[in-house]
């Protein structure tokens, strides 16, 4: 299988390197990742901005390219410019250092790279490790390299899987849990760093207790969480109710 692998932590992050090495044991891997960290850039693209692409020699097992752009740039560029030499079968994003649970998926470059993959017609999965220090990343890569094959048959157009690993050794993980997104809450604080300059800081708080079965809680309990997400965000139930609504002043 030909796998396009990307992330938002950057080409030299432990997560993508462990994952690429493990995947290369059984598959053909092409790594196209940001040249530097692009966390929380969501689905942004470098529109009318120049960016550089450079082939890097980081392993004999796979080709790799650094892109001075966003995770979505990486996937889109590989699709349009590298496809002739490497026909892509699946897009994998990660393994990210730090969780992408609940509402954090709105900001995640890791998750958005997978969404770019499905927008281009590929089956795509995002992987993250709760540990921001990258603890147990080798264990996560081992599990992810087989888990993605189990998930692929259940994928349909416009759907990605979002996978999060708890900060535990493989033998300590409680198993795999399919769970809906929760609501991750932070103590947001904009710290003034200089005149007219601010930096967003804060700590992760308890999530919404009304969603005890969500991905946030399950991952905290020690489970690997898997959540199917839709590219199409249309609220179809409400759209149907609006069909006969008349807005005053308009025909």
Buried (B, 14 or more C-beta within 10 A) or exposed (E): EEBBBBBBBBBBBBBBBBBBBBBBEEBBBBBBBBBEBBBBBBBBBBEEEEBEBEEBEBBEBBBBBBBBBBBBBBBBBBBEEBBEEBEBBBBBBBBBBBBBBBBBBBBBBBBBBBBBBBBBEBBBBBBBBBBEEBBBBBBBBBBBBEBBEEBBEEBEEEBBBBBBBBBBEEEEBEEBBBBBBBBBBEEEEEEEEEEEEEEEEEEEEEBBEEBEEBBBBBBBEBBBBBBBBEBEEEEEEEEEEEEEEEEEEEE
